[in-house]
């Protein structure tokens, strides 16, 4: 199973771009990388998912280098409402709908006015 | 569409007791997964059910079990509770299917406190 490592916390000022990197050195060929956001007293919420290169949606971008040993979640122009914990997740797909999930410990992002 | 609902939201039990938590997935979703979240261990995968069958299982003792009903609703049971079982238990649903991992939609969780 892949092991994931991400920074415990990060601070950023409003309006800046924030990049959170997750290391997953032993990621397998079939593994997908997903990022979730969690606010206090709520369940995690899906942000973005990717397998390789770059994926972009309306809220974030996900950069995955060719070796896939890390991934970077990029949040453009953060606001105070982006203060939350961000988790990377590696999903190992082993066929027939079966997969194993490994979450990172989470990165607490604090956005400063 | 209504989101994932979990009941109860809060629960206090004593050591040795058992507990059953309930999860109603988003309408049309066939996959339900359960997670334990603690400050020390973070988010840990318990198990996943799809069409009433356990499809995946994490590394938890047999005291943790679950089931899924024909309407996709799921229950999780913990027997012989220990102090270390105090945690937020999260349920997540997804459309499921046999292809790659799907985006999951999480409920608000059930906060279990074991005294």
gemmi code that builds the backbone of each chain (N, CA, C; Angstrom):
import gemmi

chains = {
    "A": [
        ("UNK", (0.837, -1.193, 0.000), (0.000, 0.000, 0.000), (0.878, 1.252, 0.000)),
        ("UNK", (0.408, 2.273, -0.692), (1.154, 3.521, -0.721), (1.101, 4.192, 0.650)),
        ("UNK", (2.183, 4.860, 1.023), (2.194, 5.689, 2.232), (2.206, 7.129, 1.778)),
        ("UNK", (1.444, 7.961, 2.446), (1.356, 9.362, 2.050), (1.887, 10.259, 3.152)),
        ("UNK", (2.587, 11.308, 2.755), (3.147, 12.282, 3.691), (2.834, 13.671, 3.196)),
        ("UNK", (2.300, 14.512, 4.080), (2.008, 15.890, 3.726), (2.327, 16.782, 4.907)),
        ("UNK", (2.586, 18.083, 4.662), (2.912, 18.987, 5.766), (1.749, 19.073, 6.744)),
        ("UNK", (2.083, 19.272, 8.011), (1.053, 19.333, 9.049), (0.229, 20.603, 8.940)),
        ("UNK", (0.904, 21.704, 8.644), (0.184, 22.977, 8.581), (0.850, 23.935, 7.608)),
        ("UNK", (0.052, 24.898, 7.162), (0.546, 25.961, 6.284), (-0.248, 27.228, 6.577)),
        ("UNK", (0.409, 28.365, 6.425), (-0.261, 29.656, 6.545), (-0.158, 30.387, 5.215)),
        ("UNK", (-1.181, 31.159, 4.893), (-1.147, 31.940, 3.665), (-1.992, 33.183, 3.843)),
        ("UNK", (-1.633, 34.238, 3.127), (-2.445, 35.438, 3.141), (-3.536, 35.326, 2.082)),
        ("UNK", (-4.606, 36.028, 2.353), (-5.697, 36.064, 1.383), (-5.195, 36.518, 0.021)),
        ("UNK", (-5.740, 35.926, -1.034), (-5.393, 36.343, -2.381), (-4.181, 35.650, -2.964)),
        ("UNK", (-3.437, 34.933, -2.130), (-2.251, 34.243, -2.628), (-2.617, 32.865, -3.163)),
        ("UNK", (-1.715, 32.317, -3.960), (-1.858, 30.943, -4.420), (-1.204, 30.031, -3.392)),
        ("UNK", (-1.862, 28.938, -3.085), (-1.333, 27.988, -2.109), (-1.079, 26.648, -2.787)),
        ("UNK", (0.080, 26.098, -2.527), (0.430, 24.781, -3.060), (0.706, 23.822, -1.913)),
        ("UNK", (-0.004, 22.734, -1.866), (0.185, 21.722, -0.836), (0.654, 20.447, -1.522)),
        ("UNK", (1.807, 19.957, -1.080), (2.382, 18.772, -1.718), (2.225, 17.547, -0.848)),
        ("UNK", (1.924, 16.457, -1.481), (1.799, 15.164, -0.816), (2.807, 14.205, -1.457)),
        ("UNK", (3.571, 13.537, -0.606), (4.526, 12.543, -1.102), (3.926, 11.154, -0.980)),
        ("UNK", (4.055, 10.395, -2.038), (3.574, 9.004, -2.029), (4.585, 8.175, -2.806)),
        ("UNK", (5.722, 7.913, -2.142), (6.871, 7.339, -2.830), (6.618, 5.978, -3.451)),
        ("UNK", (5.797, 5.144, -2.809), (5.608, 3.795, -3.340), (4.241, 3.632, -3.995)),
        ("UNK", (3.830, 4.676, -4.673), (2.546, 4.610, -5.375), (2.622, 3.555, -6.470)),
        ("UNK", (1.513, 2.840, -6.649), (1.484, 1.765, -7.642), (0.884, 2.262, -8.955)),
        ("UNK", (1.080, 1.486, -9.965), (0.665, 1.876, -11.315), (-0.820, 2.214, -11.381)),
        ("UNK", (-1.627, 1.462, -10.649), (-3.074, 1.642, -10.734), (-3.640, 2.681, -9.775)),
        ("UNK", (-2.784, 3.295, -8.972), (-3.278, 4.199, -7.934), (-3.743, 5.537, -8.484)),
        ("UNK", (-4.864, 6.015, -7.963), (-5.354, 7.350, -8.255), (-5.056, 8.255, -7.060)),
        ("UNK", (-4.944, 9.543, -7.312), (-4.656, 10.515, -6.254), (-5.848, 11.461, -6.156)),
        ("UNK", (-6.354, 11.604, -4.959), (-7.529, 12.433, -4.730), (-7.266, 13.357, -3.558)),
        ("UNK", (-7.821, 14.528, -3.609), (-7.701, 15.496, -2.516), (-9.091, 15.845, -1.985)),
        ("UNK", (-9.151, 15.917, -0.654), (-10.382, 16.282, 0.038), (-10.131, 17.474, 0.955)),
        ("UNK", (-11.192, 18.217, 1.209), (-11.162, 19.368, 2.113), (-12.118, 19.076, 3.267)),
        ("UNK", (-11.696, 19.407, 4.473), (-12.573, 19.176, 5.622), (-12.620, 20.388, 6.529)),
        ("UNK", (-13.840, 20.825, 6.822), (-14.071, 21.885, 7.785), (-14.430, 21.254, 9.132)),
        ("UNK", (-14.231, 21.990, 10.221), (-14.588, 21.443, 11.544), (-16.038, 20.994, 11.592)),
        ("UNK", (-16.253, 19.863, 12.230), (-17.595, 19.302, 12.435), (-18.297, 18.916, 11.134)),
        ("UNK", (-17.533, 18.720, 10.074), (-18.112, 18.273, 8.813), (-17.305, 17.108, 8.264)),
        ("UNK", (-17.922, 16.346, 7.379), (-17.185, 15.306, 6.688), (-16.343, 15.907, 5.568)),
        ("UNK", (-15.325, 15.185, 5.112), (-14.503, 15.685, 4.007), (-15.327, 15.906, 2.748)),
        ("UNK", (-14.842, 16.851, 1.935), (-15.506, 17.150, 0.677), (-14.509, 17.019, -0.456)),
        ("UNK", (-14.898, 16.329, -1.513), (-14.039, 16.086, -2.671), (-13.625, 17.406, -3.317)),
        ("UNK", (-12.323, 17.509, -3.643), (-11.839, 18.684, -4.363), (-11.480, 18.311, -5.787)),
        ("UNK", (-10.573, 17.331, -5.934), (-10.057, 17.030, -7.256), (-9.408, 15.654, -7.245)),
        ("UNK", (-9.333, 15.038, -8.415), (-8.732, 13.708, -8.545), (-7.926, 13.647, -9.841)),
        ("UNK", (-6.813, 12.899, -9.780), (-6.019, 12.758, -10.987), (-5.210, 11.473, -10.980)),
        ("UNK", (-4.683, 11.164, -12.158), (-3.832, 9.978, -12.307), (-2.425, 10.389, -12.753)),
        ("UNK", (-2.341, 11.322, -13.675), (-1.032, 11.820, -14.090), (-1.171, 13.215, -14.698)),
        ("UNK", (-0.069, 13.877, -14.901), (0.068, 15.229, -15.462), (-0.722, 16.252, -14.664)),
        ("UNK", (-1.631, 16.968, -15.314), (-2.323, 18.063, -14.643), (-3.823, 17.951, -14.847)),
        ("UNK", (-4.534, 18.217, -13.764), (-5.988, 18.251, -13.813), (-6.443, 19.571, -13.220)),
        ("UNK", (-7.412, 20.187, -13.828), (-7.922, 21.468, -13.324), (-9.431, 21.436, -13.305)),
        ("UNK", (-10.010, 21.955, -12.211), (-11.453, 22.156, -12.187), (-11.725, 23.581, -11.716)),
        ("UNK", (-12.944, 23.858, -11.351), (-13.313, 25.239, -11.047), (-12.728, 25.739, -9.728)),
        ("UNK", (-12.218, 24.845, -8.891), (-11.723, 25.297, -7.590), (-10.233, 25.054, -7.385)),
        ("UNK", (-9.630, 24.138, -8.110), (-8.238, 23.787, -7.844), (-7.578, 23.159, -9.058)),
        ("UNK", (-6.261, 23.020, -8.943), (-5.487, 22.261, -9.932), (-4.686, 21.196, -9.201)),
        ("UNK", (-4.430, 20.124, -9.875), (-3.644, 19.038, -9.312), (-2.510, 18.732, -10.283)),
        ("UNK", (-1.278, 18.835, -9.782), (-0.101, 18.570, -10.602), (0.529, 17.267, -10.157)),
        ("UNK", (0.751, 16.379, -11.101), (1.355, 15.090, -10.814), (2.533, 14.904, -11.758)),
        ("UNK", (3.761, 14.824, -11.226), (4.921, 14.659, -12.106), (4.940, 13.274, -12.739)),
        ("UNK", (5.828, 13.091, -13.677), (5.868, 11.852, -14.444), (6.102, 10.616, -13.556)),
        ("UNK", (6.938, 10.754, -12.517), (7.211, 9.577, -11.669), (6.078, 9.300, -10.675)),
        ("UNK", (5.160, 10.238, -10.541), (3.964, 10.106, -9.681), (4.302, 9.879, -8.219)),
        ("UNK", (5.494, 10.181, -7.784), (5.859, 9.979, -6.380), (5.386, 11.120, -5.495)),
        ("UNK", (4.810, 12.132, -6.089), (4.241, 13.223, -5.314), (3.112, 13.845, -6.119)),
        ("UNK", (2.339, 14.665, -5.457), (1.298, 15.425, -6.150), (1.144, 16.743, -5.421)),
        ("UNK", (0.753, 17.772, -6.151), (0.606, 19.096, -5.567), (-0.771, 19.643, -5.857)),
        ("UNK", (-1.470, 19.960, -4.786), (-2.771, 20.623, -4.889), (-2.522, 22.119, -4.919)),
        ("UNK", (-3.060, 22.780, -5.908), (-2.883, 24.222, -6.035), (-4.233, 24.926, -5.901)),
        ("UNK", (-4.306, 25.832, -4.936), (-5.523, 26.619, -4.716), (-5.232, 28.064, -5.119)),
        ("UNK", (-5.868, 28.558, -6.153), (-5.580, 29.923, -6.609), (-6.294, 30.961, -5.750)),
        ("UNK", (-5.582, 32.016, -5.409), (-6.191, 33.163, -4.733), (-7.095, 32.731, -3.567)),
        ("UNK", (-6.495, 32.194, -2.517), (-7.277, 31.696, -1.398), (-7.983, 32.828, -0.660)),
        ("UNK", (-9.108, 32.459, -0.046), (-9.862, 33.396, 0.782), (-9.981, 32.793, 2.185)),
        ("UNK", (-10.521, 33.557, 3.102), (-10.650, 33.092, 4.488), (-11.450, 31.791, 4.553)),
        ("UNK", (-12.396, 31.626, 3.664), (-13.243, 30.435, 3.674), (-12.505, 29.174, 3.240)),
        ("UNK", (-11.286, 29.321, 2.771), (-10.481, 28.159, 2.405), (-9.721, 27.592, 3.600)),
        ("UNK", (-9.827, 28.243, 4.747), (-9.211, 27.721, 5.965), (-9.863, 26.389, 6.310)),
        ("UNK", (-9.075, 25.336, 6.291), (-9.603, 23.974, 6.440), (-8.432, 23.013, 6.510)),
        ("UNK", (-8.746, 21.732, 6.666), (-7.729, 20.686, 6.594), (-7.860, 19.995, 5.240)),
        ("UNK", (-6.727, 19.796, 4.589), (-6.706, 19.197, 3.254), (-6.008, 17.838, 3.320)),
        ("UNK", (-6.677, 16.842, 2.778), (-6.157, 15.475, 2.813), (-5.860, 14.982, 1.398)),
        ("UNK", (-4.722, 14.332, 1.251), (-4.495, 13.609, 0.008), (-4.813, 12.143, 0.267)),
        ("UNK", (-5.268, 11.504, -0.758), (-5.694, 10.114, -0.656), (-5.177, 9.365, -1.872)),
        ("UNK", (-4.582, 8.231, -1.604), (-4.149, 7.368, -2.696), (-5.042, 6.134, -2.691)),
        ("UNK", (-5.651, 5.882, -3.817), (-6.549, 4.738, -3.954), (-5.917, 3.713, -4.870)),
        ("UNK", (-5.626, 2.567, -4.297), (-5.030, 1.483, -5.068), (-6.128, 0.602, -5.617)),
        ("UNK", (-6.264, 0.614, -6.939), (-7.305, -0.187, -7.568), (-6.740, -1.559, -7.923)),
        ("UNK", (-7.402, -2.605, -7.427), (-6.873, -3.947, -7.653), (-7.822, -4.807, -8.475)),
        ("UNK", (-8.746, -4.173, -9.158), (-9.609, -4.920, -10.053), (-10.962, -5.265, -9.466)),
        ("UNK", (-11.940, -5.456, -10.321), (-13.299, -5.864, -9.926), (-13.885, -4.939, -8.865)),
        ("UNK", (-13.622, -3.658, -8.987), (-14.184, -2.685, -8.055), (-13.534, -2.661, -6.698)),
        ("UNK", (-12.460, -3.392, -6.528), (-11.809, -3.465, -5.220), (-10.643, -2.484, -5.155)),
        ("UNK", (-10.552, -1.752, -4.091), (-9.424, -0.828, -3.922), (-9.141, -0.634, -2.451)),
        ("UNK", (-7.919, -0.224, -2.144), (-7.505, 0.093, -0.784), (-7.183, 1.583, -0.729)),
        ("UNK", (-7.544, 2.204, 0.364), (-7.399, 3.656, 0.493), (-6.407, 4.019, 1.576)),
        ("UNK", (-5.528, 4.952, 1.269), (-4.570, 5.457, 2.247), (-4.646, 6.971, 2.269)),
        ("UNK", (-5.089, 7.528, 3.397), (-5.166, 8.975, 3.563), (-3.874, 9.504, 4.152)),
        ("UNK", (-3.529, 10.718, 3.777), (-2.482, 11.437, 4.474), (-3.019, 11.926, 5.808)),
        ("UNK", (-2.148, 12.463, 6.645), (-2.556, 12.936, 7.981), (-3.266, 14.280, 7.914)),
        ("UNK", (-3.217, 14.913, 6.762), (-3.909, 16.179, 6.593), (-3.005, 17.381, 6.784)),
        ("UNK", (-3.262, 18.431, 6.018), (-2.546, 19.696, 6.133), (-3.538, 20.765, 6.548)),
        ("UNK", (-3.298, 21.369, 7.698), (-4.188, 22.428, 8.167), (-3.765, 23.751, 7.535)),
        ("UNK", (-4.606, 24.268, 6.665), (-4.327, 25.542, 6.003), (-5.033, 26.667, 6.748)),
        ("UNK", (-4.264, 27.666, 7.148), (-4.834, 28.848, 7.784), (-4.625, 30.029, 6.852)),
        ("UNK", (-5.723, 30.668, 6.468), (-5.650, 31.834, 5.596), (-5.780, 33.080, 6.468)),
        ("UNK", (-4.807, 33.958, 6.310), (-4.713, 35.156, 7.147), (-5.217, 36.367, 6.373)),
        ("UNK", (-6.023, 37.227, 7.014), (-6.543, 38.412, 6.299), (-5.426, 39.359, 5.894)),
    ],
    "B": [
        ("UNK", (-30.611, 16.881, -4.559), (-30.575, 15.584, -3.880), (-30.155, 15.774, -2.440)),
        ("UNK", (-30.742, 15.022, -1.556), (-30.320, 15.073, -0.165), (-28.943, 14.444, -0.056)),
        ("UNK", (-28.169, 14.930, 0.931), (-26.829, 14.407, 1.115), (-26.843, 13.131, 1.925)),
        ("UNK", (-25.668, 12.692, 2.305), (-25.520, 11.514, 3.140), (-25.931, 11.867, 4.565)),
        ("UNK", (-26.772, 11.054, 5.146), (-27.193, 11.302, 6.524), (-26.697, 10.180, 7.435)),
        ("UNK", (-26.329, 10.577, 8.642), (-25.855, 9.623, 9.623), (-26.592, 9.832, 10.934)),
        ("UNK", (-26.963, 8.737, 11.558), (-27.609, 8.812, 12.859), (-27.026, 7.768, 13.793)),
        ("UNK", (-26.929, 8.099, 15.083), (-27.117, 9.428, 15.641), (-25.905, 10.310, 15.369)),
        ("UNK", (-25.989, 11.556, 15.669), (-24.836, 12.443, 15.475), (-23.859, 12.343, 16.640)),
        ("UNK", (-24.370, 12.074, 17.812), (-23.529, 11.955, 19.002), (-23.982, 10.753, 19.815)),
        ("UNK", (-23.010, 10.107, 20.431), (-23.299, 8.888, 21.174), (-22.287, 8.739, 22.298)),
        ("UNK", (-22.774, 8.398, 23.476), (-21.880, 8.121, 24.600), (-22.160, 6.713, 25.087)),
        ("UNK", (-21.120, 5.909, 25.155), (-21.241, 4.526, 25.608), (-20.156, 4.246, 26.648)),
        ("UNK", (-20.291, 3.120, 27.328), (-19.267, 2.715, 28.284), (-18.526, 1.493, 27.750)),
        ("UNK", (-17.359, 1.287, 28.268), (-16.533, 0.155, 27.843), (-17.303, -1.150, 27.947)),
        ("UNK", (-17.120, -2.016, 26.959), (-17.760, -3.308, 26.974), (-19.110, -3.335, 26.261)),
        ("UNK", (-19.709, -2.166, 26.105), (-20.991, -2.131, 25.409), (-20.782, -2.272, 23.898)),
        ("UNK", (-21.884, -2.385, 23.180), (-21.800, -2.389, 21.728), (-22.610, -1.220, 21.191)),
        ("UNK", (-22.335, -0.872, 19.945), (-23.001, 0.281, 19.361), (-23.287, 0.022, 17.881)),
        ("UNK", (-24.382, 0.567, 17.404), (-24.735, 0.472, 15.984), (-24.951, 1.870, 15.434)),
        ("UNK", (-24.258, 2.163, 14.358), (-24.377, 3.456, 13.697), (-25.053, 3.249, 12.349)),
        ("UNK", (-25.806, 4.253, 11.921), (-26.567, 4.121, 10.694), (-26.179, 5.179, 9.672)),
        ("UNK", (-26.261, 4.797, 8.410), (-25.907, 5.702, 7.313), (-26.886, 5.529, 6.163)),
        ("UNK", (-27.426, 6.653, 5.692), (-28.274, 6.630, 4.502), (-27.545, 7.342, 3.380)),
        ("UNK", (-27.230, 6.640, 2.305), (-26.446, 7.262, 1.225), (-27.308, 8.168, 0.358)),
        ("UNK", (-26.656, 8.870, -0.522), (-27.354, 9.682, -1.516), (-28.175, 8.752, -2.405)),
        ("UNK", (-29.375, 9.183, -2.742), (-30.245, 8.363, -3.565), (-29.548, 7.960, -4.864)),
        ("UNK", (-29.593, 6.663, -5.152), (-28.953, 6.164, -6.373), (-27.544, 5.662, -6.173)),
        ("UNK", (-26.926, 6.017, -5.061), (-25.566, 5.536, -4.776), (-25.633, 4.131, -4.209)),
        ("UNK", (-24.785, 3.268, -4.738), (-24.813, 1.877, -4.321), (-23.647, 1.493, -3.416)),
        ("UNK", (-22.664, 2.357, -3.332), (-21.489, 2.057, -2.516), (-21.502, 2.901, -1.249)),
        ("UNK", (-21.257, 2.247, -0.126), (-21.145, 2.946, 1.151), (-19.854, 2.522, 1.833)),
        ("UNK", (-19.072, 3.499, 2.239), (-17.817, 3.220, 2.951), (-17.866, 3.839, 4.333)),
        ("UNK", (-17.125, 3.250, 5.234), (-17.045, 3.743, 6.610), (-15.596, 4.062, 6.951)),
        ("UNK", (-15.410, 5.141, 7.718), (-14.090, 5.588, 8.132), (-14.118, 5.949, 9.611)),
        ("UNK", (-12.968, 5.758, 10.242), (-12.778, 6.227, 11.606), (-11.809, 7.393, 11.574)),
        ("UNK", (-12.156, 8.479, 12.257), (-11.259, 9.632, 12.296), (-10.921, 9.973, 13.739)),
        ("UNK", (-9.642, 9.973, 14.058), (-9.159, 10.350, 15.389), (-8.021, 11.345, 15.239)),
        ("UNK", (-7.774, 12.159, 16.260), (-6.672, 13.130, 16.172), (-5.318, 12.451, 15.957)),
        ("UNK", (-5.131, 11.301, 16.548), (-3.834, 10.641, 16.460), (-3.602, 9.886, 15.165)),
        ("UNK", (-4.603, 9.176, 14.709), (-4.459, 8.313, 13.522), (-5.017, 8.927, 12.245)),
        ("UNK", (-5.746, 10.011, 12.376), (-6.331, 10.626, 11.187), (-7.485, 9.801, 10.649)),
        ("UNK", (-7.646, 9.864, 9.336), (-8.732, 9.147, 8.670), (-8.277, 7.741, 8.313)),
        ("UNK", (-9.031, 6.755, 8.787), (-8.689, 5.366, 8.472), (-9.904, 4.656, 7.898)),
        ("UNK", (-9.655, 3.923, 6.832), (-10.703, 3.208, 6.127), (-11.094, 1.949, 6.894)),
        ("UNK", (-12.386, 1.790, 7.127), (-12.891, 0.608, 7.829), (-13.320, -0.473, 6.848)),
        ("UNK", (-14.333, -0.170, 6.064), (-14.804, -1.109, 5.048), (-15.744, -0.424, 4.076)),
        ("UNK", (-16.020, -1.126, 2.999), (-16.913, -0.622, 1.966), (-17.895, -1.711, 1.584)),
        ("UNK", (-19.133, -1.296, 1.375), (-20.166, -2.218, 0.906), (-20.694, -1.728, -0.431)),
        ("UNK", (-20.968, -2.699, -1.264), (-21.526, -2.403, -2.580), (-22.548, -3.481, -2.885)),
        ("UNK", (-23.767, -3.074, -3.171), (-24.848, -4.025, -3.446), (-24.906, -5.121, -2.391)),
        ("UNK", (-24.912, -4.695, -1.145), (-25.108, -5.568, 0.022), (-23.927, -6.493, 0.314)),
        ("UNK", (-22.824, -6.332, -0.390), (-21.656, -7.185, -0.185), (-20.456, -6.344, 0.243)),
        ("UNK", (-19.699, -6.856, 1.195), (-18.483, -6.150, 1.589), (-17.453, -6.318, 0.478)),
        ("UNK", (-17.007, -5.193, -0.067), (-16.107, -5.259, -1.210), (-14.665, -4.969, -0.807)),
        ("UNK", (-14.486, -4.159, 0.213), (-13.152, -3.814, 0.679), (-13.147, -3.753, 2.189)),
        ("UNK", (-11.985, -3.994, 2.771), (-11.888, -3.976, 4.227), (-10.537, -3.414, 4.639)),
        ("UNK", (-10.549, -2.532, 5.642), (-9.310, -1.989, 6.182), (-8.773, -2.890, 7.285)),
        ("UNK", (-7.766, -2.386, 7.985), (-7.100, -3.177, 9.020), (-7.669, -2.890, 10.403)),
        ("UNK", (-8.854, -3.321, 10.635), (-9.494, -3.161, 11.930), (-9.876, -4.538, 12.457)),
        ("UNK", (-9.924, -4.656, 13.806), (-10.279, -5.971, 14.381), (-11.715, -6.363, 14.058)),
        ("UNK", (-12.000, -7.633, 14.293), (-13.311, -8.166, 13.979), (-14.447, -7.573, 14.797)),
        ("UNK", (-14.109, -6.813, 15.826), (-15.163, -6.144, 16.613), (-15.925, -5.126, 15.764)),
        ("UNK", (-15.291, -4.704, 14.702), (-15.917, -3.749, 13.789), (-16.553, -4.517, 12.632)),
        ("UNK", (-17.831, -4.325, 12.461), (-18.517, -5.027, 11.384), (-19.560, -4.104, 10.771)),
        ("UNK", (-20.066, -4.519, 9.653), (-21.065, -3.687, 8.994), (-21.974, -4.532, 8.142)),
        ("UNK", (-22.953, -3.870, 7.596), (-23.815, -4.527, 6.641), (-24.514, -3.470, 5.801)),
        ("UNK", (-25.032, -3.899, 4.673), (-25.763, -2.988, 3.797), (-27.071, -3.654, 3.408)),
        ("UNK", (-28.098, -2.868, 3.372), (-29.425, -3.365, 3.057), (-29.732, -3.170, 1.573)),
        ("UNK", (-30.836, -3.743, 1.141), (-31.179, -3.690, -0.284), (-31.438, -2.261, -0.768)),
        ("UNK", (-31.771, -1.362, 0.134), (-31.993, 0.033, -0.267), (-30.697, 0.857, -0.167)),
        ("UNK", (-29.577, 0.177, 0.003), (-28.231, 0.758, 0.095), (-27.923, 1.390, 1.447)),
        ("UNK", (-28.888, 1.511, 2.314), (-28.589, 2.004, 3.659), (-27.621, 1.046, 4.336)),
        ("UNK", (-26.793, 1.584, 5.203), (-25.761, 0.742, 5.826), (-25.726, 0.975, 7.326)),
        ("UNK", (-25.336, -0.031, 8.020), (-25.111, 0.064, 9.457), (-23.704, -0.434, 9.773)),
        ("UNK", (-23.128, 0.165, 10.802), (-21.838, -0.267, 11.299), (-21.986, -0.619, 12.767)),
        ("UNK", (-21.398, -1.717, 13.177), (-21.501, -2.179, 14.550), (-20.116, -2.326, 15.156)),
        ("UNK", (-20.000, -1.877, 16.387), (-18.755, -2.093, 17.133), (-19.132, -2.812, 18.422)),
        ("UNK", (-18.571, -3.955, 18.628), (-18.880, -4.722, 19.837), (-17.751, -4.546, 20.854)),
        ("UNK", (-18.062, -4.837, 22.097), (-17.090, -4.770, 23.194), (-16.240, -3.501, 23.095)),
        ("UNK", (-16.890, -2.395, 23.228), (-16.238, -1.100, 23.049), (-15.036, -0.915, 23.972)),
        ("UNK", (-14.018, -0.274, 23.406), (-12.819, 0.089, 24.163), (-12.679, 1.606, 24.148)),
        ("UNK", (-11.907, 2.125, 25.104), (-11.731, 3.582, 25.186), (-11.178, 4.128, 23.871)),
        ("UNK", (-10.308, 3.359, 23.236), (-9.686, 3.789, 21.991), (-10.623, 3.841, 20.804)),
        ("UNK", (-11.847, 3.375, 20.987), (-12.826, 3.443, 19.897), (-13.498, 4.808, 19.824)),
        ("UNK", (-13.215, 5.651, 20.796), (-13.755, 7.011, 20.759), (-13.229, 7.723, 19.518)),
        ("UNK", (-14.133, 8.165, 18.690), (-13.729, 8.743, 17.410), (-14.934, 9.333, 16.707)),
        ("UNK", (-14.644, 9.988, 15.591), (-15.689, 10.404, 14.658), (-15.788, 9.322, 13.596)),
        ("UNK", (-16.967, 8.768, 13.425), (-17.166, 7.733, 12.420), (-17.897, 8.347, 11.237)),
        ("UNK", (-17.242, 8.282, 10.107), (-17.759, 8.906, 8.898), (-18.240, 7.859, 7.912)),
        ("UNK", (-19.326, 8.186, 7.274), (-19.863, 7.345, 6.222), (-19.764, 8.130, 4.919)),
        ("UNK", (-19.468, 7.440, 3.845), (-19.386, 8.099, 2.544), (-20.065, 7.227, 1.505)),
        ("UNK", (-20.730, 7.870, 0.563), (-21.357, 7.093, -0.503), (-20.826, 7.532, -1.860)),
        ("UNK", (-20.920, 6.642, -2.804), (-20.528, 6.949, -4.176), (-21.386, 6.106, -5.108)),
        ("UNK", (-21.425, 6.499, -6.372), (-22.230, 5.698, -7.309), (-21.783, 4.245, -7.361)),
        ("UNK", (-20.479, 4.033, -7.098), (-19.978, 2.662, -7.090), (-19.619, 2.208, -8.482)),
        ("UNK", (-19.821, 0.998, -8.751), (-19.449, 0.439, -10.043), (-18.133, -0.286, -9.950)),
        ("UNK", (-17.752, -0.930, -11.012), (-16.573, -1.786, -10.960), (-15.368, -1.152, -11.634)),
        ("UNK", (-15.474, 0.076, -12.034), (-14.325, 0.731, -12.657), (-13.471, 1.390, -11.585)),
        ("UNK", (-12.804, 2.449, -11.926), (-11.848, 3.047, -11.000), (-12.538, 3.689, -9.812)),
        ("UNK", (-11.730, 4.059, -8.825), (-12.205, 4.688, -7.605), (-13.053, 5.926, -7.924)),
        ("UNK", (-14.199, 6.011, -7.272), (-15.114, 7.122, -7.505), (-14.999, 8.187, -6.436)),
        ("UNK", (-15.380, 9.412, -6.780), (-15.520, 10.490, -5.809), (-16.499, 10.055, -4.743)),
        ("UNK", (-16.162, 10.333, -3.499), (-17.030, 9.959, -2.397), (-17.661, 11.183, -1.770)),
        ("UNK", (-18.891, 11.018, -1.313), (-19.646, 12.074, -0.659), (-19.821, 11.672, 0.803)),
        ("UNK", (-19.278, 12.487, 1.675), (-19.263, 12.152, 3.096), (-20.455, 12.734, 3.838)),
        ("UNK", (-20.880, 12.007, 4.866), (-21.859, 12.520, 5.802), (-21.167, 13.331, 6.881)),
        ("UNK", (-21.934, 13.893, 7.818), (-21.356, 14.731, 8.876), (-20.665, 13.927, 9.972)),
        ("UNK", (-20.928, 12.627, 10.028), (-20.257, 11.789, 11.014), (-21.075, 11.567, 12.277)),
        ("UNK", (-20.709, 10.526, 12.986), (-21.247, 10.242, 14.322), (-20.089, 10.316, 15.309)),
        ("UNK", (-20.223, 11.184, 16.287), (-19.180, 11.330, 17.306), (-19.454, 10.336, 18.417)),
        ("UNK", (-18.602, 9.324, 18.548), (-18.745, 8.289, 19.576), (-17.747, 8.545, 20.695)),
        ("UNK", (-18.252, 8.598, 21.901), (-17.397, 8.733, 23.077), (-17.582, 7.507, 23.940)),
        ("UNK", (-16.479, 6.842, 24.252), (-16.516, 5.650, 25.103), (-15.915, 6.008, 26.459)),
        ("UNK", (-16.720, 5.803, 27.503), (-16.267, 6.157, 28.859), (-15.878, 4.918, 29.651)),
    ],
}
model = gemmi.Model(1)
for chain_id, residues in chains.items():
    chain = gemmi.Chain(chain_id)
    for i, (resn, *xyz) in enumerate(residues, 1):
        res = gemmi.Residue()
        res.name, res.seqid = resn, gemmi.SeqId(i, " ")
        for name, pos in zip(("N", "CA", "C"), xyz):
            atom = gemmi.Atom()
            atom.name, atom.element = name, gemmi.Element(name[0])
            atom.pos, atom.b_iso = gemmi.Position(*pos), 0.0
            res.add_atom(atom)
        chain.add_residue(res)
    model.add_chain(chain)
structure = gemmi.Structure()
structure.add_model(model)
structure.setup_entities()
